[in-house]
Amino acid sequence: MRWSIERKISSGFAIALLILGMIGGLAYWSTTQLISTARWVDHTHLVIADLESLLSNLASAEAGQQGYYLRRPSVGHCDGDDLTF
């Protein structure tokens, strides 16, 4: 079957338009994935900052506890089992 020039040009434009639409859809999907990933990266940075703060607070509390045990008046041996709160 022979195609006319008009039909060949129309088919070429239709194929080009279809390819352009597919590229646009892929670009949209890629952009939404990028935004989602960026949000997860921000969340991860916040969690890491919170964990670093927690670690710093624990180290400070441990240093304070050690200082307390070293500087308190001698009241005998205390292994921690008989402490009351």
mmCIF file of the N, C-alpha and C atoms, coordinates in Angstrom:
data_MODEL
# 
_entry.id   MODEL 
# 
loop_
_atom_site.group_PDB 
_atom_site.id 
_atom_site.type_symbol 
_atom_site.label_atom_id 
_atom_site.label_alt_id 
_atom_site.label_comp_id 
_atom_site.label_asym_id 
_atom_site.label_entity_id 
_atom_site.label_seq_id 
_atom_site.pdbx_PDB_ins_code 
_atom_site.Cartn_x 
_atom_site.Cartn_y 
_atom_site.Cartn_z 
_atom_site.occupancy 
_atom_site.B_iso_or_equiv 
_atom_site.pdbx_formal_charge 
_atom_site.auth_seq_id 
_atom_site.auth_comp_id 
_atom_site.auth_asym_id 
_atom_site.auth_atom_id 
_atom_site.pdbx_PDB_model_num 
ATOM 1   N N  . MET A 1 1  ? 0.848  -1.162 0.000   1.00 0.00 ? 1  MET A N  1 
ATOM 2   C CA . MET A 1 1  ? 0.000  0.000  0.000   1.00 0.00 ? 1  MET A CA 1 
ATOM 3   C C  . MET A 1 1  ? 0.907  1.242  0.000   1.00 0.00 ? 1  MET A C  1 
ATOM 4   N N  . ARG A 1 2  ? 0.613  2.161  -0.876  1.00 0.00 ? 2  ARG A N  1 
ATOM 5   C CA . ARG A 1 2  ? 1.395  3.392  -0.983  1.00 0.00 ? 2  ARG A CA 1 
ATOM 6   C C  . ARG A 1 2  ? 0.708  4.499  -0.186  1.00 0.00 ? 2  ARG A C  1 
ATOM 7   N N  . TRP A 1 3  ? 1.536  5.197  0.577   1.00 0.00 ? 3  TRP A N  1 
ATOM 8   C CA . TRP A 1 3  ? 1.007  6.312  1.351   1.00 0.00 ? 3  TRP A CA 1 
ATOM 9   C C  . TRP A 1 3  ? 1.218  7.601  0.588   1.00 0.00 ? 3  TRP A C  1 
ATOM 10  N N  . SER A 1 4  ? 0.267  8.481  0.724   1.00 0.00 ? 4  SER A N  1 
ATOM 11  C CA . SER A 1 4  ? 0.406  9.788  0.082   1.00 0.00 ? 4  SER A CA 1 
ATOM 12  C C  . SER A 1 4  ? 1.349  10.659 0.924   1.00 0.00 ? 4  SER A C  1 
ATOM 13  N N  . ILE A 1 5  ? 1.833  11.703 0.321   1.00 0.00 ? 5  ILE A N  1 
ATOM 14  C CA . ILE A 1 5  ? 2.738  12.631 1.018   1.00 0.00 ? 5  ILE A CA 1 
ATOM 15  C C  . ILE A 1 5  ? 2.040  13.216 2.248   1.00 0.00 ? 5  ILE A C  1 
ATOM 16  N N  . GLU A 1 6  ? 0.784  13.573 2.089   1.00 0.00 ? 6  GLU A N  1 
ATOM 17  C CA . GLU A 1 6  ? 0.030  14.157 3.215   1.00 0.00 ? 6  GLU A CA 1 
ATOM 18  C C  . GLU A 1 6  ? -0.050 13.174 4.379   1.00 0.00 ? 6  GLU A C  1 
ATOM 19  N N  . ARG A 1 7  ? -0.300 11.921 4.078   1.00 0.00 ? 7  ARG A N  1 
ATOM 20  C CA . ARG A 1 7  ? -0.413 10.902 5.125   1.00 0.00 ? 7  ARG A CA 1 
ATOM 21  C C  . ARG A 1 7  ? 0.952  10.656 5.790   1.00 0.00 ? 7  ARG A C  1 
ATOM 22  N N  . LYS A 1 8  ? 2.041  10.657 5.020   1.00 0.00 ? 8  LYS A N  1 
ATOM 23  C CA . LYS A 1 8  ? 3.380  10.485 5.583   1.00 0.00 ? 8  LYS A CA 1 
ATOM 24  C C  . LYS A 1 8  ? 3.733  11.630 6.525   1.00 0.00 ? 8  LYS A C  1 
ATOM 25  N N  . ILE A 1 9  ? 3.438  12.847 6.125   1.00 0.00 ? 9  ILE A N  1 
ATOM 26  C CA . ILE A 1 9  ? 3.736  14.017 6.969   1.00 0.00 ? 9  ILE A CA 1 
ATOM 27  C C  . ILE A 1 9  ? 2.888  13.979 8.238   1.00 0.00 ? 9  ILE A C  1 
ATOM 28  N N  . SER A 1 10 ? 1.621  13.649 8.108   1.00 0.00 ? 10 SER A N  1 
ATOM 29  C CA . SER A 1 10 ? 0.739  13.562 9.289   1.00 0.00 ? 10 SER A CA 1 
ATOM 30  C C  . SER A 1 10 ? 1.215  12.481 10.242  1.00 0.00 ? 10 SER A C  1 
ATOM 31  N N  . SER A 1 11 ? 1.629  11.344 9.689   1.00 0.00 ? 11 SER A N  1 
ATOM 32  C CA . SER A 1 11 ? 2.130  10.268 10.549  1.00 0.00 ? 11 SER A CA 1 
ATOM 33  C C  . SER A 1 11 ? 3.423  10.674 11.239  1.00 0.00 ? 11 SER A C  1 
ATOM 34  N N  . GLY A 1 12 ? 4.293  11.368 10.532  1.00 0.00 ? 12 GLY A N  1 
ATOM 35  C CA . GLY A 1 12 ? 5.537  11.855 11.136  1.00 0.00 ? 12 GLY A CA 1 
ATOM 36  C C  . GLY A 1 12 ? 5.271  12.814 12.284  1.00 0.00 ? 12 GLY A C  1 
ATOM 37  N N  . PHE A 1 13 ? 4.329  13.744 12.093  1.00 0.00 ? 13 PHE A N  1 
ATOM 38  C CA . PHE A 1 13 ? 3.969  14.661 13.168  1.00 0.00 ? 13 PHE A CA 1 
ATOM 39  C C  . PHE A 1 13 ? 3.340  13.922 14.345  1.00 0.00 ? 13 PHE A C  1 
ATOM 40  N N  . ALA A 1 14 ? 2.499  12.946 14.081  1.00 0.00 ? 14 ALA A N  1 
ATOM 41  C CA . ALA A 1 14 ? 1.853  12.179 15.156  1.00 0.00 ? 14 ALA A CA 1 
ATOM 42  C C  . ALA A 1 14 ? 2.891  11.410 15.965  1.00 0.00 ? 14 ALA A C  1 
ATOM 43  N N  . ILE A 1 15 ? 3.857  10.798 15.278  1.00 0.00 ? 15 ILE A N  1 
ATOM 44  C CA . ILE A 1 15 ? 4.908  10.050 15.990  1.00 0.00 ? 15 ILE A CA 1 
ATOM 45  C C  . ILE A 1 15 ? 5.765  11.007 16.812  1.00 0.00 ? 15 ILE A C  1 
ATOM 46  N N  . ALA A 1 16 ? 6.099  12.165 16.221  1.00 0.00 ? 16 ALA A N  1 
ATOM 47  C CA . ALA A 1 16 ? 6.895  13.157 16.954  1.00 0.00 ? 16 ALA A CA 1 
ATOM 48  C C  . ALA A 1 16 ? 6.135  13.655 18.184  1.00 0.00 ? 16 ALA A C  1 
ATOM 49  N N  . LEU A 1 17 ? 4.854  13.894 18.035  1.00 0.00 ? 17 LEU A N  1 
ATOM 50  C CA . LEU A 1 17 ? 4.040  14.354 19.157  1.00 0.00 ? 17 LEU A CA 1 
ATOM 51  C C  . LEU A 1 17 ? 3.939  13.284 20.237  1.00 0.00 ? 17 LEU A C  1 
ATOM 52  N N  . LEU A 1 18 ? 3.804  12.030 19.840  1.00 0.00 ? 18 LEU A N  1 
ATOM 53  C CA . LEU A 1 18 ? 3.762  10.929 20.796  1.00 0.00 ? 18 LEU A CA 1 
ATOM 54  C C  . LEU A 1 18 ? 5.078  10.822 21.571  1.00 0.00 ? 18 LEU A C  1 
ATOM 55  N N  . ILE A 1 19 ? 6.181  10.922 20.880  1.00 0.00 ? 19 ILE A N  1 
ATOM 56  C CA . ILE A 1 19 ? 7.497  10.866 21.542  1.00 0.00 ? 19 ILE A CA 1 
ATOM 57  C C  . ILE A 1 19 ? 7.666  12.048 22.484  1.00 0.00 ? 19 ILE A C  1 
ATOM 58  N N  . LEU A 1 20 ? 7.241  13.227 22.061  1.00 0.00 ? 20 LEU A N  1 
ATOM 59  C CA . LEU A 1 20 ? 7.325  14.415 22.910  1.00 0.00 ? 20 LEU A CA 1 
ATOM 60  C C  . LEU A 1 20 ? 6.476  14.246 24.172  1.00 0.00 ? 20 LEU A C  1 
ATOM 61  N N  . GLY A 1 21 ? 5.296  13.670 24.020  1.00 0.00 ? 21 GLY A N  1 
ATOM 62  C CA . GLY A 1 21 ? 4.440  13.412 25.188  1.00 0.00 ? 21 GLY A CA 1 
ATOM 63  C C  . GLY A 1 21 ? 5.074  12.415 26.143  1.00 0.00 ? 21 GLY A C  1 
ATOM 64  N N  . MET A 1 22 ? 5.706  11.387 25.602  1.00 0.00 ? 22 MET A N  1 
ATOM 65  C CA . MET A 1 22 ? 6.381  10.402 26.455  1.00 0.00 ? 22 MET A CA 1 
ATOM 66  C C  . MET A 1 22 ? 7.547  11.042 27.205  1.00 0.00 ? 22 MET A C  1 
ATOM 67  N N  . ILE A 1 23 ? 8.299  11.906 26.544  1.00 0.00 ? 23 ILE A N  1 
ATOM 68  C CA . ILE A 1 23 ? 9.412  12.606 27.196  1.00 0.00 ? 23 ILE A CA 1 
ATOM 69  C C  . ILE A 1 23 ? 8.878  13.516 28.301  1.00 0.00 ? 23 ILE A C  1 
ATOM 70  N N  . GLY A 1 24 ? 7.768  14.202 28.045  1.00 0.00 ? 24 GLY A N  1 
ATOM 71  C CA . GLY A 1 24 ? 7.158  15.065 29.070  1.00 0.00 ? 24 GLY A CA 1 
ATOM 72  C C  . GLY A 1 24 ? 6.700  14.267 30.277  1.00 0.00 ? 24 GLY A C  1 
ATOM 73  N N  . GLY A 1 25 ? 6.079  13.113 30.027  1.00 0.00 ? 25 GLY A N  1 
ATOM 74  C CA . GLY A 1 25 ? 5.643  12.257 31.138  1.00 0.00 ? 25 GLY A CA 1 
ATOM 75  C C  . GLY A 1 25 ? 6.820  11.743 31.951  1.00 0.00 ? 25 GLY A C  1 
ATOM 76  N N  . LEU A 1 26 ? 7.875  11.362 31.267  1.00 0.00 ? 26 LEU A N  1 
ATOM 77  C CA . LEU A 1 26 ? 9.074  10.893 31.960  1.00 0.00 ? 26 LEU A CA 1 
ATOM 78  C C  . LEU A 1 26 ? 9.714  12.020 32.766  1.00 0.00 ? 26 LEU A C  1 
ATOM 79  N N  . ALA A 1 27 ? 9.727  13.226 32.229  1.00 0.00 ? 27 ALA A N  1 
ATOM 80  C CA . ALA A 1 27 ? 10.270 14.377 32.956  1.00 0.00 ? 27 ALA A CA 1 
ATOM 81  C C  . ALA A 1 27 ? 9.442  14.673 34.203  1.00 0.00 ? 27 ALA A C  1 
ATOM 82  N N  . TYR A 1 28 ? 8.117  14.592 34.078  1.00 0.00 ? 28 TYR A N  1 
ATOM 83  C CA . TYR A 1 28 ? 7.250  14.820 35.242  1.00 0.00 ? 28 TYR A CA 1 
ATOM 84  C C  . TYR A 1 28 ? 7.505  13.772 36.321  1.00 0.00 ? 28 TYR A C  1 
ATOM 85  N N  . TRP A 1 29 ? 7.566  12.510 35.924  1.00 0.00 ? 29 TRP A N  1 
ATOM 86  C CA . TRP A 1 29 ? 7.818  11.435 36.887  1.00 0.00 ? 29 TRP A CA 1 
ATOM 87  C C  . TRP A 1 29 ? 9.174  11.625 37.556  1.00 0.00 ? 29 TRP A C  1 
ATOM 88  N N  . SER A 1 30 ? 10.185 11.969 36.783  1.00 0.00 ? 30 SER A N  1 
ATOM 89  C CA . SER A 1 30 ? 11.525 12.172 37.321  1.00 0.00 ? 30 SER A CA 1 
ATOM 90  C C  . SER A 1 30 ? 11.546 13.327 38.325  1.00 0.00 ? 30 SER A C  1 
ATOM 91  N N  . THR A 1 31 ? 10.829 14.389 38.032  1.00 0.00 ? 31 THR A N  1 
ATOM 92  C CA . THR A 1 31 ? 10.779 15.540 38.928  1.00 0.00 ? 31 THR A CA 1 
ATOM 93  C C  . THR A 1 31 ? 10.076 15.192 40.240  1.00 0.00 ? 31 THR A C  1 
ATOM 94  N N  . THR A 1 32 ? 8.985  14.448 40.177  1.00 0.00 ? 32 THR A N  1 
ATOM 95  C CA . THR A 1 32 ? 8.297  14.060 41.412  1.00 0.00 ? 32 THR A CA 1 
ATOM 96  C C  . THR A 1 32 ? 9.177  13.136 42.253  1.00 0.00 ? 32 THR A C  1 
ATOM 97  N N  . GLN A 1 33 ? 9.935  12.258 41.612  1.00 0.00 ? 33 GLN A N  1 
ATOM 98  C CA . GLN A 1 33 ? 10.858 11.394 42.348  1.00 0.00 ? 33 GLN A CA 1 
ATOM 99  C C  . GLN A 1 33 ? 11.962 12.217 43.005  1.00 0.00 ? 33 GLN A C  1 
ATOM 100 N N  . LEU A 1 34 ? 12.451 13.225 42.308  1.00 0.00 ? 34 LEU A N  1 
ATOM 101 C CA . LEU A 1 34 ? 13.489 14.099 42.849  1.00 0.00 ? 34 LEU A CA 1 
ATOM 102 C C  . LEU A 1 34 ? 12.985 14.842 44.085  1.00 0.00 ? 34 LEU A C  1 
ATOM 103 N N  . ILE A 1 35 ? 11.781 15.357 44.012  1.00 0.00 ? 35 ILE A N  1 
ATOM 104 C CA . ILE A 1 35 ? 11.205 16.087 45.155  1.00 0.00 ? 35 ILE A CA 1 
ATOM 105 C C  . ILE A 1 35 ? 11.019 15.151 46.341  1.00 0.00 ? 35 ILE A C  1 
ATOM 106 N N  . SER A 1 36 ? 10.515 13.957 46.096  1.00 0.00 ? 36 SER A N  1 
ATOM 107 C CA . SER A 1 36 ? 10.324 12.983 47.174  1.00 0.00 ? 36 SER A CA 1 
ATOM 108 C C  . SER A 1 36 ? 11.655 12.606 47.809  1.00 0.00 ? 36 SER A C  1 
ATOM 109 N N  . THR A 1 37 ? 12.654 12.378 46.998  1.00 0.00 ? 37 THR A N  1 
ATOM 110 C CA . THR A 1 37 ? 13.976 12.015 47.519  1.00 0.00 ? 37 THR A CA 1 
ATOM 111 C C  . THR A 1 37 ? 14.576 13.166 48.316  1.00 0.00 ? 37 THR A C  1 
ATOM 112 N N  . ALA A 1 38 ? 14.388 14.393 47.855  1.00 0.00 ? 38 ALA A N  1 
ATOM 113 C CA . ALA A 1 38 ? 14.910 15.558 48.574  1.00 0.00 ? 38 ALA A CA 1 
ATOM 114 C C  . ALA A 1 38 ? 14.248 15.679 49.950  1.00 0.00 ? 38 ALA A C  1 
ATOM 115 N N  . ARG A 1 39 ? 12.965 15.372 50.027  1.00 0.00 ? 39 ARG A N  1 
ATOM 116 C CA . ARG A 1 39 ? 12.278 15.419 51.330  1.00 0.00 ? 39 ARG A CA 1 
ATOM 117 C C  . ARG A 1 39 ? 12.849 14.364 52.279  1.00 0.00 ? 39 ARG A C  1 
ATOM 118 N N  . TRP A 1 40 ? 13.118 13.156 51.752  1.00 0.00 ? 40 TRP A N  1 
ATOM 119 C CA . TRP A 1 40 ? 13.705 12.110 52.591  1.00 0.00 ? 40 TRP A CA 1 
ATOM 120 C C  . TRP A 1 40 ? 15.115 12.481 53.040  1.00 0.00 ? 40 TRP A C  1 
ATOM 121 N N  . VAL A 1 41 ? 15.872 13.144 52.193  1.00 0.00 ? 41 VAL A N  1 
ATOM 122 C CA . VAL A 1 41 ? 17.223 13.575 52.570  1.00 0.00 ? 41 VAL A CA 1 
ATOM 123 C C  . VAL A 1 41 ? 17.133 14.602 53.690  1.00 0.00 ? 41 VAL A C  1 
ATOM 124 N N  . ASP A 1 42 ? 16.209 15.566 53.584  1.00 0.00 ? 42 ASP A N  1 
ATOM 125 C CA . ASP A 1 42 ? 16.018 16.548 54.657  1.00 0.00 ? 42 ASP A CA 1 
ATOM 126 C C  . ASP A 1 42 ? 15.630 15.854 55.957  1.00 0.00 ? 42 ASP A C  1 
ATOM 127 N N  . HIS A 1 43 ? 14.725 14.889 55.873  1.00 0.00 ? 43 HIS A N  1 
ATOM 128 C CA . HIS A 1 43 ? 14.304 14.148 57.065  1.00 0.00 ? 43 HIS A CA 1 
ATOM 129 C C  . HIS A 1 43 ? 15.483 13.402 57.678  1.00 0.00 ? 43 HIS A C  1 
ATOM 130 N N  . THR A 1 44 ? 16.301 12.791 56.847  1.00 0.00 ? 44 THR A N  1 
ATOM 131 C CA . THR A 1 44 ? 17.463 12.058 57.338  1.00 0.00 ? 44 THR A CA 1 
ATOM 132 C C  . THR A 1 44 ? 18.428 12.995 58.048  1.00 0.00 ? 44 THR A C  1 
ATOM 133 N N  . HIS A 1 45 ? 18.652 14.177 57.490  1.00 0.00 ? 45 HIS A N  1 
ATOM 134 C CA . HIS A 1 45 ? 19.537 15.140 58.142  1.00 0.00 ? 45 HIS A CA 1 
ATOM 135 C C  . HIS A 1 45 ? 18.989 15.572 59.503  1.00 0.00 ? 45 HIS A C  1 
ATOM 136 N N  . LEU A 1 46 ? 17.680 15.754 59.598  1.00 0.00 ? 46 LEU A N  1 
ATOM 137 C CA . LEU A 1 46 ? 17.070 16.109 60.885  1.00 0.00 ? 46 LEU A CA 1 
ATOM 138 C C  . LEU A 1 46 ? 17.244 14.986 61.912  1.00 0.00 ? 46 LEU A C  1 
ATOM 139 N N  . VAL A 1 47 ? 17.055 13.755 61.488  1.00 0.00 ? 47 VAL A N  1 
ATOM 140 C CA . VAL A 1 47 ? 17.212 12.618 62.398  1.00 0.00 ? 47 VAL A CA 1 
ATOM 141 C C  . VAL A 1 47 ? 18.662 12.509 62.860  1.00 0.00 ? 47 VAL A C  1 
ATOM 142 N N  . ILE A 1 48 ? 19.597 12.670 61.951  1.00 0.00 ? 48 ILE A N  1 
ATOM 143 C CA . ILE A 1 48 ? 21.014 12.605 62.321  1.00 0.00 ? 48 ILE A CA 1 
ATOM 144 C C  . ILE A 1 48 ? 21.359 13.712 63.303  1.00 0.00 ? 48 ILE A C  1 
ATOM 145 N N  . ALA A 1 49 ? 20.853 14.917 63.087  1.00 0.00 ? 49 ALA A N  1 
ATOM 146 C CA . ALA A 1 49 ? 21.105 16.026 64.012  1.00 0.00 ? 49 ALA A CA 1 
ATOM 147 C C  . ALA A 1 49 ? 20.529 15.722 65.393  1.00 0.00 ? 49 ALA A C  1 
ATOM 148 N N  . ASP A 1 50 ? 19.322 15.156 65.435  1.00 0.00 ? 50 ASP A N  1 
ATOM 149 C CA . ASP A 1 50 ? 18.716 14.797 66.715  1.00 0.00 ? 50 ASP A CA 1 
ATOM 150 C C  . ASP A 1 50 ? 19.531 13.722 67.433  1.00 0.00 ? 50 ASP A C  1 
ATOM 151 N N  . LEU A 1 51 ? 20.008 12.743 66.692  1.00 0.00 ? 51 LEU A N  1 
ATOM 152 C CA . LEU A 1 51 ? 20.821 11.684 67.294  1.00 0.00 ? 51 LEU A CA 1 
ATOM 153 C C  . LEU A 1 51 ? 22.157 12.221 67.808  1.00 0.00 ? 51 LEU A C  1 
ATOM 154 N N  . GLU A 1 52 ? 22.757 13.148 67.074  1.00 0.00 ? 52 GLU A N  1 
ATOM 155 C CA . GLU A 1 52 ? 24.003 13.755 67.543  1.00 0.00 ? 52 GLU A CA 1 
ATOM 156 C C  . GLU A 1 52 ? 23.772 14.549 68.819  1.00 0.00 ? 52 GLU A C  1 
ATOM 157 N N  . SER A 1 53 ? 22.648 15.253 68.891  1.00 0.00 ? 53 SER A N  1 
ATOM 158 C CA . SER A 1 53 ? 22.299 16.000 70.100  1.00 0.00 ? 53 SER A CA 1 
ATOM 159 C C  . SER A 1 53 ? 22.081 15.043 71.274  1.00 0.00 ? 53 SER A C  1 
ATOM 160 N N  . LEU A 1 54 ? 21.388 13.951 71.024  1.00 0.00 ? 54 LEU A N  1 
ATOM 161 C CA . LEU A 1 54 ? 21.158 12.951 72.059  1.00 0.00 ? 54 LEU A CA 1 
ATOM 162 C C  . LEU A 1 54 ? 22.473 12.369 72.555  1.00 0.00 ? 54 LEU A C  1 
ATOM 163 N N  . LEU A 1 55 ? 23.366 12.050 71.637  1.00 0.00 ? 55 LEU A N  1 
ATOM 164 C CA . LEU A 1 55 ? 24.668 11.505 72.018  1.00 0.00 ? 55 LEU A CA 1 
ATOM 165 C C  . LEU A 1 55 ? 25.451 12.505 72.846  1.00 0.00 ? 55 LEU A C  1 
ATOM 166 N N  . SER A 1 56 ? 25.402 13.762 72.473  1.00 0.00 ? 56 SER A N  1 
ATOM 167 C CA . SER A 1 56 ? 26.084 14.809 73.237  1.00 0.00 ? 56 SER A CA 1 
ATOM 168 C C  . SER A 1 56 ? 25.502 14.921 74.646  1.00 0.00 ? 56 SER A C  1 
ATOM 169 N N  . ASN A 1 57 ? 24.172 14.882 74.753  1.00 0.00 ? 57 ASN A N  1 
ATOM 170 C CA . ASN A 1 57 ? 23.532 14.958 76.068  1.00 0.00 ? 57 ASN A CA 1 
ATOM 171 C C  . ASN A 1 57 ? 23.870 13.743 76.926  1.00 0.00 ? 57 ASN A C  1 
ATOM 172 N N  . LEU A 1 58 ? 23.924 12.574 76.327  1.00 0.00 ? 58 LEU A N  1 
ATOM 173 C CA . LEU A 1 58 ? 24.289 11.374 77.079  1.00 0.00 ? 58 LEU A CA 1 
ATOM 174 C C  . LEU A 1 58 ? 25.732 11.433 77.558  1.00 0.00 ? 58 LEU A C  1 
ATOM 175 N N  . ALA A 1 59 ? 26.626 11.923 76.710  1.00 0.00 ? 59 ALA A N  1 
ATOM 176 C CA . ALA A 1 59 ? 28.029 12.054 77.102  1.00 0.00 ? 59 ALA A CA 1 
ATOM 177 C C  . ALA A 1 59 ? 28.157 13.058 78.247  1.00 0.00 ? 59 ALA A C  1 
ATOM 178 N N  . SER A 1 60 ? 27.408 14.132 78.178  1.00 0.00 ? 60 SER A N  1 
ATOM 179 C CA . SER A 1 60 ? 27.435 15.138 79.243  1.00 0.00 ? 60 SER A CA 1 
ATOM 180 C C  . SER A 1 60 ? 26.883 14.557 80.549  1.00 0.00 ? 60 SER A C  1 
ATOM 181 N N  . ALA A 1 61 ? 25.799 13.804 80.453  1.00 0.00 ? 61 ALA A N  1 
ATOM 182 C CA . ALA A 1 61 ? 25.224 13.187 81.654  1.00 0.00 ? 61 ALA A CA 1 
ATOM 183 C C  . ALA A 1 61 ? 26.188 12.161 82.249  1.00 0.00 ? 61 ALA A C  1 
ATOM 184 N N  . GLU A 1 62 ? 26.843 11.407 81.404  1.00 0.00 ? 62 GLU A N  1 
ATOM 185 C CA . GLU A 1 62 ? 27.799 10.414 81.898  1.00 0.00 ? 62 GLU A CA 1 
ATOM 186 C C  . GLU A 1 62 ? 28.989 11.092 82.576  1.00 0.00 ? 62 GLU A C  1 
ATOM 187 N N  . ALA A 1 63 ? 29.466 12.174 81.992  1.00 0.00 ? 63 ALA A N  1 
ATOM 188 C CA . ALA A 1 63 ? 30.574 12.910 82.605  1.00 0.00 ? 63 ALA A CA 1 
ATOM 189 C C  . ALA A 1 63 ? 30.138 13.498 83.949  1.00 0.00 ? 63 ALA A C  1 
ATOM 190 N N  . GLY A 1 64 ? 28.931 14.005 84.020  1.00 0.00 ? 64 GLY A N  1 
ATOM 191 C CA . GLY A 1 64 ? 28.422 14.537 85.282  1.00 0.00 ? 64 GLY A CA 1 
ATOM 192 C C  . GLY A 1 64 ? 28.287 13.455 86.340  1.00 0.00 ? 64 GLY A C  1 
ATOM 193 N N  . GLN A 1 65 ? 27.838 12.285 85.938  1.00 0.00 ? 65 GLN A N  1 
ATOM 194 C CA . GLN A 1 65 ? 27.694 11.169 86.867  1.00 0.00 ? 65 GLN A CA 1 
ATOM 195 C C  . GLN A 1 65 ? 29.065 10.736 87.383  1.00 0.00 ? 65 GLN A C  1 
ATOM 196 N N  . GLN A 1 66 ? 30.034 10.653 86.493  1.00 0.00 ? 66 GLN A N  1 
ATOM 197 C CA . GLN A 1 66 ? 31.382 10.270 86.915  1.00 0.00 ? 66 GLN A CA 1 
ATOM 198 C C  . GLN A 1 66 ? 31.959 11.308 87.862  1.00 0.00 ? 66 GLN A C  1 
ATOM 199 N N  . GLY A 1 67 ? 31.724 12.579 87.571  1.00 0.00 ? 67 GLY A N  1 
ATOM 200 C CA . GLY A 1 67 ? 32.198 13.643 88.456  1.00 0.00 ? 67 GLY A CA 1 
ATOM 201 C C  . GLY A 1 67 ? 31.547 13.562 89.822  1.00 0.00 ? 67 GLY A C  1 
ATOM 202 N N  . TYR A 1 68 ? 30.271 13.225 89.854  1.00 0.00 ? 68 TYR A N  1 
ATOM 203 C CA . TYR A 1 68 ? 29.566 13.092 91.128  1.00 0.00 ? 68 TYR A CA 1 
ATOM 204 C C  . TYR A 1 68 ? 30.167 11.961 91.954  1.00 0.00 ? 68 TYR A C  1 
ATOM 205 N N  . TYR A 1 69 ? 30.404 10.824 91.325  1.00 0.00 ? 69 TYR A N  1 
ATOM 206 C CA . TYR A 1 69 ? 30.964 9.688  92.053  1.00 0.00 ? 69 TYR A CA 1 
ATOM 207 C C  . TYR A 1 69 ? 32.380 9.966  92.524  1.00 0.00 ? 69 TYR A C  1 
ATOM 208 N N  . LEU A 1 70 ? 33.134 10.752 91.794  1.00 0.00 ? 70 LEU A N  1 
ATOM 209 C CA . LEU A 1 70 ? 34.510 11.053 92.184  1.00 0.00 ? 70 LEU A CA 1 
ATOM 210 C C  . LEU A 1 70 ? 34.582 12.106 93.286  1.00 0.00 ? 70 LEU A C  1 
ATOM 211 N N  . ARG A 1 71 ? 33.645 13.041 93.345  1.00 0.00 ? 71 ARG A N  1 
ATOM 212 C CA . ARG A 1 71 ? 33.721 14.164 94.272  1.00 0.00 ? 71 ARG A CA 1 
ATOM 213 C C  . ARG A 1 71 ? 32.845 14.029 95.514  1.00 0.00 ? 71 ARG A C  1 
ATOM 214 N N  . ARG A 1 72 ? 31.960 13.070 95.540  1.00 0.00 ? 72 ARG A N  1 
ATOM 215 C CA . ARG A 1 72 ? 31.053 12.995 96.684  1.00 0.00 ? 72 ARG A CA 1 
ATOM 216 C C  . ARG A 1 72 ? 31.799 12.500 97.926  1.00 0.00 ? 72 ARG A C  1 
ATOM 217 N N  . PRO A 1 73 ? 31.303 12.839 99.084  1.00 0.00 ? 73 PRO A N  1 
ATOM 218 C CA . PRO A 1 73 ? 31.946 12.372 100.328 1.00 0.00 ? 73 PRO A CA 1 
ATOM 219 C C  . PRO A 1 73 ? 31.866 10.852 100.415 1.00 0.00 ? 73 PRO A C  1 
ATOM 220 N N  . SER A 1 74 ? 32.833 10.289 101.013 1.00 0.00 ? 74 SER A N  1 
ATOM 221 C CA . SER A 1 74 ? 32.880 8.835  101.135 1.00 0.00 ? 74 SER A CA 1 
ATOM 222 C C  . SER A 1 74 ? 31.805 8.373  102.102 1.00 0.00 ? 74 SER A C  1 
ATOM 223 N N  . VAL A 1 75 ? 30.917 7.555  101.634 1.00 0.00 ? 75 VAL A N  1 
ATOM 224 C CA . VAL A 1 75 ? 29.841 7.026  102.471 1.00 0.00 ? 75 VAL A CA 1 
ATOM 225 C C  . VAL A 1 75 ? 29.863 5.511  102.434 1.00 0.00 ? 75 VAL A C  1 
ATOM 226 N N  . GLY A 1 76 ? 30.974 4.969  102.056 1.00 0.00 ? 76 GLY A N  1 
ATOM 227 C CA . GLY A 1 76 ? 31.063 3.525  101.959 1.00 0.00 ? 76 GLY A CA 1 
ATOM 228 C C  . GLY A 1 76 ? 30.894 3.076  100.525 1.00 0.00 ? 76 GLY A C  1 
ATOM 229 N N  . HIS A 1 77 ? 31.054 1.811  100.356 1.00 0.00 ? 77 HIS A N  1 
ATOM 230 C CA . HIS A 1 77 ? 30.954 1.264  99.010  1.00 0.00 ? 77 HIS A CA 1 
ATOM 231 C C  . HIS A 1 77 ? 29.491 1.199  98.572  1.00 0.00 ? 77 HIS A C  1 
ATOM 232 N N  . CYS A 1 78 ? 29.233 1.677  97.394  1.00 0.00 ? 78 CYS A N  1 
ATOM 233 C CA . CYS A 1 78 ? 27.875 1.660  96.852  1.00 0.00 ? 78 CYS A CA 1 
ATOM 234 C C  . CYS A 1 78 ? 27.951 1.103  95.437  1.00 0.00 ? 78 CYS A C  1 
ATOM 235 N N  . ASP A 1 79 ? 27.312 -0.025 95.224  1.00 0.00 ? 79 ASP A N  1 
ATOM 236 C CA . ASP A 1 79 ? 27.363 -0.616 93.886  1.00 0.00 ? 79 ASP A CA 1 
ATOM 237 C C  . ASP A 1 79 ? 26.129 -0.266 93.054  1.00 0.00 ? 79 ASP A C  1 
ATOM 238 N N  . GLY A 1 80 ? 25.255 0.552  93.589  1.00 0.00 ? 80 GLY A N  1 
ATOM 239 C CA . GLY A 1 80 ? 24.092 0.984  92.827  1.00 0.00 ? 80 GLY A CA 1 
ATOM 240 C C  . GLY A 1 80 ? 22.849 0.182  93.112  1.00 0.00 ? 80 GLY A C  1 
ATOM 241 N N  . ASP A 1 81 ? 22.973 -0.969 93.767  1.00 0.00 ? 81 ASP A N  1 
ATOM 242 C CA . ASP A 1 81 ? 21.791 -1.785 94.034  1.00 0.00 ? 81 ASP A CA 1 
ATOM 243 C C  . ASP A 1 81 ? 20.931 -1.230 95.147  1.00 0.00 ? 81 ASP A C  1 
ATOM 244 N N  . ASP A 1 82 ? 21.535 -0.482 96.053  1.00 0.00 ? 82 ASP A N  1 
ATOM 245 C CA . ASP A 1 82 ? 20.768 0.017  97.197  1.00 0.00 ? 82 ASP A CA 1 
ATOM 246 C C  . ASP A 1 82 ? 20.383 1.472  97.057  1.00 0.00 ? 82 ASP A C  1 
ATOM 247 N N  . LEU A 1 83 ? 20.416 2.022  95.872  1.00 0.00 ? 83 LEU A N  1 
ATOM 248 C CA . LEU A 1 83 ? 20.030 3.409  95.668  1.00 0.00 ? 83 LEU A CA 1 
ATOM 249 C C  . LEU A 1 83 ? 18.505 3.506  95.665  1.00 0.00 ? 83 LEU A C  1 
ATOM 250 N N  . THR A 1 84 ? 18.003 4.562  96.274  1.00 0.00 ? 84 THR A N  1 
ATOM 251 C CA . THR A 1 84 ? 16.559 4.819  96.263  1.00 0.00 ? 84 THR A CA 1 
ATOM 252 C C  . THR A 1 84 ? 16.322 6.140  95.587  1.00 0.00 ? 84 THR A C  1 
ATOM 253 N N  . PHE A 1 85 ? 15.190 6.249  94.952  1.00 0.00 ? 85 PHE A N  1 
ATOM 254 C CA . PHE A 1 85 ? 14.850 7.477  94.274  1.00 0.00 ? 85 PHE A CA 1 
ATOM 255 C C  . PHE A 1 85 ? 13.580 8.027  94.825  1.00 0.00 ? 85 PHE A C  1 
# 
